[in-house]
Amino acid sequence: MLAVLLAALLGILLGTVTGLTPGLHVNTLVALMVASLPFLLGILPIYALVALIVAMAVTHTFVDYIRKYRYVVTPLANGSDL
């Protein structure tokens, strides 16, 4: 159970990184994880890997949305809200 929690926290961290970094997508990291799946299954249980991927995808979605659309709600430089 602790491995699942730590994997979810790592997924939140990686999702934040992929959400803030243009050109780096969560699918890229998942493809690397699938390529190294035999190695990862020797370290973590399958539920921990699922928790890592889900946490990474959800966090990426929220952080990427905030990064892309932060200027839409920003007030104008002259002080008016338009």
DAWO-V830951 format. One record per helix or strand of 3 or more residues. SS is the DSSP state (alpha for helix, beta for strand). FROM is the first residue (numbers start at 1). TO is the last residue. If there is no record, write none. Layout:
ss = {SS & SS}
from = {FROM & FROM}
to = {TO & TO}
//
This chain:
ss = {alpha & alpha & alpha & alpha}
from = {2 & 26 & 37 & 46}
to = {20 & 35 & 43 & 68}
//
